[in-house]
């Protein structure tokens, strides 16, 4: 989780990713941010995020994104 938080903080250092639960809904993350996150996560965690998983629910919080990463690592 620490590696993911570092990726997120590098993109938006002003956001408290540990407590924020509406990153997409509150428009904190935009589409370009999500593309950057997908790229960084793919490189860091060696997972490919399929298009059908690129939905707001998976990117609204660091916890949701980490749960997605863990699911993809298990596949």
Secondary structure, DSSP 8 states (H G I E B T S, - for coil): -HHHHHHHHHH-TTS-TTT---TTTTTSS-HHHHHHHHHHHHHHH-----GGG-SHHHHSSHHHHHHHHHHHHH-
